[in-house]
Amino acid sequence: MLPPSRLQELIRLIRTAKTQAQERDIIQKECADIRSAFREEDSNYRSRNVAKLLYMHMLGYPAHFGQMECLKLIASQRFTDKRMGYLGAMLLLDERQDAHLLITNSIKNDLNHSNQFVQALALCTLSCMGSAEMCRDLVSEVDNLLRNSNPYIKKKAALCAVHIVRKVPELIEMFIPACKRLLSEKQHGVLYGAVTLIMEMCQRSTDALAHFRKLVLRLVEILKEIVMSGYSPEHNVSGISDPFLQVRVLRLLRILGHNDEASSEIMNDVLAQVATNTDTNKNAGNAILYETVLTIMDIQSVSGLRVLAVNILGRFLLNNDRNIRYVALISLLKMVQTDNLAVQRHRGTIVDCMRDQDDSVKRRALELSFALVNSNNVRGMMKELLYFLENCKPEQKADCASGIFLTAEKYAPSKRWHIDTTLRVLTTAGNYVRDDAVANFIQLISSANELHAYTVLKLYTTIMHDISQQPLVQVTMWCIGEYGDLLLSGQCEETEPIQVTEDDVLDILETVLQSHMSLPITRAYALTAIMKLSTRIRENVDRIRKVVSIYGSCIDVELQQRAVEYNCIFKKFDHMRSAVLERMPSMERITDTANNKEPNDKKEEKAPATEKPVVNLTQPNQANDLLDLLVDPSPTIPPHQPTKDTTSGGALLDLLGGIELAGITPLIAFNKNGLMIEFSFQRADSLLSITMRASNSTGSDMTDFVFQAAIPKSFQIQILSPSGNIIPAFNNGAVTQVIKLLNPQKQPLKMRLRLCYSQTGNAVQETCEISHFPPQCWQ
């Protein structure tokens, strides 16, 4: 039989294939030859056949039939066979297959082999595909190799120990003594492995974290030696001494110094030394500085060091590399809440980043700019933000407009400035604003009594030139309907007076009604405005009556209904028209906080005085298999039948409608990444009403918010509709939703939540389980 072809020949042959079908034919023929060789137990060419099989595996073709041949190569005494066998095991085997357990004994023998390269092969294989059972069986051998005198073996053993700790965290204590000795090594590869192992142990065990905090001083010495060491060709990368080890040590210091003042104090000097002595002209130096900044931010560092960190990020913003500018903007956004004054010094550079060519950099710069706005700089920053809004891409206008609305509402120096800013946003990007922008702007105009004439005149002159921005047109229609008499009088001291006639106003309203660009809701606004003008003008009432009657046969049902009702007012209730269409009173905005602070006794007084409230609930439209917690769909909560108290005080208690007098402490159910979910409770016998309030402390809105809850099947649940699906940034509003639970067996309450939302274009999904509800919820 001819010897099998070499791997190079197979590669050359596959590359000559012009079609996918030809390549498959070549692979199938070669696989058939390899199978025949395996059946004949041809040990001379087993290594060559496995090598070709691995190449075909990397191309995506099945190669599972070579698993046992890999085991035979591992058991071979030749190093070349072992090398190929271990490579095949790492590629073709994993812990999901029982075959991987067959090599445990071979790995154990090779870990005790006299050849360091054979030991290294076994360590690499165990690190790559070792299961929890293999790790438990071989942990003592790995621990012995950590004490080996050979630095090459100690480095490999340390990295293998990292894999063991990840698979079997309860074995952490076995490696703690060895780690202390490894930190005294001088070889950088061993130090890197030791630091990586300590990081893994500290992240998985609080006991290990407390233990290794005693070694902070040694880590500081290691970092200082690297920084102050001279030129070493072995470790030099672009003029920086071993940046990989420096970054790893800085990350470990960040973990050890978190929420620990004593450890943080030891690190302050060396962090300042690294921050001032590292060259920023090379990317390796920038990587070290970035890790230094993250460490300074995360530990309890002194204020001067935090200012130094902010200044480093400020220099990053001037770098030509967009990746460096991007990470600098993200880091500054994290620091703006704690070191606002230091970040404010770089406001000009941050604003310049909004003009960057890269969309990701512009988006992060926009978020940071919103976070920097305060009452002192709101006018200057708003000019930059409005300029960005005018020139940004359409997909960025929605987020920018939303942020400007929230910022203007929070820091507006005057109502006129607030109105002018909102008007400019609607003029520039009106079709991209959120749905509640129209209602919020109308509320703002309504509450500014002294600016009604100014506002209606500005809006009127704006839509004379452009009626394509529908939210702007809707607000204008509302204002003309409410304050049309002020527009016609021309009495406005804030602007140059212009003469507006009744015909001019009616012409623009009819134009909006007839325009193909007008949405149905916009036409409804316009028709209502025309109707309201009938009580504010004198000469064109018949024209208004004619327009209203025309739309009585409109194809749009909503518009037709409005027109028919208005015609009815003209014909049957004309004597009441002035009273029905009078100007609306000033609207004051009611915040969620005010609602939450409403006294319980006021809420309770709304209940009927003679009986407890009847609860009539329907099945919610929610997924019944949420997180596999609900076994079957939750049944509808039956109506709660009122009961009479026959005691002498029953009549008095009955006035409270069955609501318990004792308050239940609110509960923070979830608080992560700026999203906070808070539960407040009201209970009536076995019926528990939970009001969920979701707030957002980040710098950008959370959109498409969906709240889902699941409970054990012994409970009955109904989730009512939420107040909205957008959680505004900077805690400027919240989404609320009511959950009603019926617990007839009065069992302890447990709940699992799924929270879904989108932020800055990224979909986020969080889950959590709550088992610490106040006992008053069920007892």
Rosetta blueprint (number, residue, H / E / L):
1 M L
2 L L
3 P L
4 P L
5 S L
6 R L
7 L H
8 Q H
9 E H
10 L H
11 I H
12 R H
13 L H
14 I H
15 R H
16 T L
17 A L
18 K L
19 T L
20 Q H
21 A H
22 Q H
23 E H
24 R H
25 D H
26 I H
27 I H
28 Q H
29 K H
30 E H
31 C H
32 A H
33 D H
34 I H
35 R H
36 S H
37 A H
38 F H
39 R H
40 E L
41 E L
42 D L
43 S L
44 N L
45 Y L
46 R H
47 S H
48 R H
49 N H
50 V H
51 A H
52 K H
53 L H
54 L H
55 Y H
56 M H
57 H H
58 M H
59 L L
60 G L
61 Y L
62 P L
63 A L
64 H H
65 F H
66 G H
67 Q H
68 M H
69 E H
70 C H
71 L H
72 K H
73 L H
74 I H
75 A H
76 S L
77 Q L
78 R L
79 F H
80 T H
81 D H
82 K H
83 R H
84 M H
85 G H
86 Y H
87 L H
88 G H
89 A H
90 M H
91 L H
92 L H
93 L L
94 D L
95 E L
96 R L
97 Q L
98 D H
99 A H
100 H H
101 L H
102 L H
103 I H
104 T H
105 N H
106 S H
107 I H
108 K H
109 N H
110 D H
111 L H
112 N L
113 H L
114 S L
115 N L
116 Q H
117 F H
118 V H
119 Q H
120 A H
121 L H
122 A H
123 L H
124 C H
125 T H
126 L H
127 S H
128 C H
129 M H
130 G L
131 S L
132 A H
133 E H
134 M H
135 C H
136 R H
137 D H
138 L H
139 V H
140 S H
141 E H
142 V H
143 D H
144 N H
145 L H
146 L H
147 R L
148 N L
149 S L
150 N L
151 P H
152 Y H
153 I H
154 K H
155 K H
156 K H
157 A H
158 A H
159 L H
160 C H
161 A H
162 V H
163 H H
164 I H
165 V H
166 R H
167 K H
168 V L
169 P H
170 E H
171 L H
172 I H
173 E H
174 M H
175 F H
176 I H
177 P H
178 A H
179 C H
180 K H
181 R H
182 L H
183 L L
184 S L
185 E L
186 K L
187 Q L
188 H H
189 G H
190 V H
191 L H
192 Y H
193 G H
194 A H
195 V H
196 T H
197 L H
198 I H
199 M H
200 E H
201 M H
202 C H
203 Q H
204 R H
205 S L
206 T H
207 D H
208 A H
209 L H
210 A H
211 H H
212 F H
213 R H
214 K H
215 L H
216 V H
217 L H
218 R H
219 L H
220 V H
221 E H
222 I H
223 L H
224 K H
225 E H
226 I H
227 V H
228 M H
229 S L
230 G L
231 Y L
232 S L
233 P L
234 E L
235 H L
236 N E
237 V E
238 S L
239 G L
240 I E
241 S E
242 D L
243 P H
244 F H
245 L H
246 Q H
247 V H
248 R H
249 V H
250 L H
251 R H
252 L H
253 L H
254 R H
255 I H
256 L H
257 G H
258 H L
259 N L
260 D L
261 E H
262 A H
263 S H
264 S H
265 E H
266 I H
267 M H
268 N H
269 D H
270 V H
271 L H
272 A H
273 Q H
274 V H
275 A H
276 T H
277 N H
278 T L
279 D L
280 T L
281 N L
282 K L
283 N H
284 A H
285 G H
286 N H
287 A H
288 I H
289 L H
290 Y H
291 E H
292 T H
293 V H
294 L H
295 T H
296 I H
297 M H
298 D H
299 I L
300 Q L
301 S L
302 V L
303 S H
304 G H
305 L H
306 R H
307 V H
308 L H
309 A H
310 V H
311 N H
312 I H
313 L H
314 G H
315 R H
316 F H
317 L L
318 L L
319 N L
320 N L
321 D L
322 R H
323 N H
324 I H
325 R H
326 Y H
327 V H
328 A H
329 L H
330 I H
331 S H
332 L H
333 L H
334 K H
335 M H
336 V L
337 Q L
338 T L
339 D L
340 N H
341 L H
342 A H
343 V H
344 Q H
345 R L
346 H L
347 R H
348 G H
349 T H
350 I H
351 V H
352 D H
353 C H
354 M L
355 R L
356 D L
357 Q L
358 D L
359 D H
360 S H
361 V H
362 K H
363 R H
364 R H
365 A H
366 L H
367 E H
368 L H
369 S H
370 F H
371 A H
372 L H
373 V L
374 N L
375 S L
376 N L
377 N L
378 V H
379 R H
380 G H
381 M H
382 M H
383 K H
384 E H
385 L H
386 L H
387 Y H
388 F H
389 L H
390 E H
391 N H
392 C L
393 K L
394 P H
395 E H
396 Q H
397 K H
398 A H
399 D H
400 C H
401 A H
402 S H
403 G H
404 I H
405 F H
406 L H
407 T H
408 A H
409 E H
410 K H
411 Y H
412 A L
413 P L
414 S L
415 K H
416 R H
417 W H
418 H H
419 I H
420 D H
421 T H
422 T H
423 L H
424 R H
425 V H
426 L H
427 T H
428 T H
429 A H
430 G H
431 N H
432 Y H
433 V L
434 R L
435 D L
436 D L
437 A H
438 V H
439 A H
440 N H
441 F H
442 I H
443 Q H
444 L H
445 I H
446 S H
447 S H
448 A L
449 N H
450 E H
451 L H
452 H H
453 A H
454 Y H
455 T H
456 V H
457 L H
458 K H
459 L H
460 Y H
461 T H
462 T H
463 I H
464 M L
465 H L
466 D L
467 I L
468 S L
469 Q L
470 Q H
471 P H
472 L H
473 V H
474 Q H
475 V H
476 T H
477 M H
478 W H
479 C H
480 I H
481 G H
482 E H
483 Y H
484 G H
485 D H
486 L H
487 L H
488 L H
489 S H
490 G L
491 Q L
492 C L
493 E L
494 E L
495 T L
496 E L
497 P L
498 I L
499 Q L
500 V L
501 T L
502 E H
503 D H
504 D H
505 V H
506 L H
507 D H
508 I H
509 L H
510 E H
511 T H
512 V H
513 L H
514 Q H
515 S L
516 H L
517 M L
518 S L
519 L L
520 P H
521 I H
522 T H
523 R H
524 A H
525 Y H
526 A H
527 L H
528 T H
529 A H
530 I H
531 M H
532 K H
533 L H
534 S L
535 T L
536 R L
537 I L
538 R L
539 E L
540 N L
541 V H
542 D H
543 R H
544 I H
545 R H
546 K H
547 V H
548 V H
549 S H
550 I H
551 Y H
552 G H
553 S H
554 C L
555 I L
556 D L
557 V H
558 E H
559 L H
560 Q H
561 Q H
562 R H
563 A H
564 V H
565 E H
566 Y H
567 N H
568 C H
569 I H
570 F H
571 K H
572 K H
573 F L
574 D H
575 H H
576 M H
577 R H
578 S H
579 A H
580 V H
581 L L
582 E L
583 R L
584 M L
585 P L
586 S L
587 M L
588 E L
589 R L
590 I L
591 T L
592 D H
593 T H
594 A H
595 N H
596 N H
597 K L
598 E L
599 P L
600 N H
601 D H
602 K H
603 K H
604 E H
605 E H
606 K L
607 A L
608 P L
609 A L
610 T L
611 E L
612 K L
613 P L
614 V L
615 V L
616 N L
617 L L
618 T L
619 Q L
620 P L
621 N L
622 Q L
623 A L
624 N L
625 D L
626 L H
627 L H
628 D H
629 L L
630 L L
631 V L
632 D L
633 P L
634 S L
635 P L
636 T L
637 I L
638 P L
639 P L
640 H L
641 Q L
642 P L
643 T L
644 K L
645 D L
646 T L
647 T L
648 S L
649 G L
650 G H
651 A H
652 L H
653 L H
654 D H
655 L L
656 L L
657 G L
658 G L
659 I L
660 E L
661 L L
662 A L
663 G L
664 I L
665 T L
666 P L
667 L E
668 I E
669 A E
670 F E
671 N E
672 K E
673 N L
674 G L
675 L E
676 M E
677 I E
678 E E
679 F E
680 S E
681 F E
682 Q E
683 R E
684 A E
685 D L
686 S L
687 L E
688 L E
689 S E
690 I E
691 T E
692 M E
693 R E
694 A E
695 S E
696 N E
697 S L
698 T L
699 G L
700 S L
701 D L
702 M E
703 T E
704 D E
705 F E
706 V E
707 F E
708 Q E
709 A E
710 A E
711 I L
712 P L
713 K L
714 S L
715 F L
716 Q E
717 I E
718 Q E
719 I E
720 L L
721 S L
722 P L
723 S L
724 G L
725 N L
726 I L
727 I E
728 P L
729 A H
730 F H
731 N H
732 N L
733 G L
734 A L
735 V E
736 T E
737 Q E
738 V E
739 I E
740 K E
741 L E
742 L E
743 N L
744 P L
745 Q L
746 K L
747 Q L
748 P L
749 L L
750 K L
751 M E
752 R E
753 L E
754 R E
755 L E
756 C E
757 Y E
758 S E
759 Q E
760 T L
761 G L
762 N E
763 A E
764 V E
765 Q E
766 E E
767 T E
768 C E
769 E E
770 I E
771 S L
772 H L
773 F L
774 P L
775 P H
776 Q H
777 C H
778 W L
779 Q L
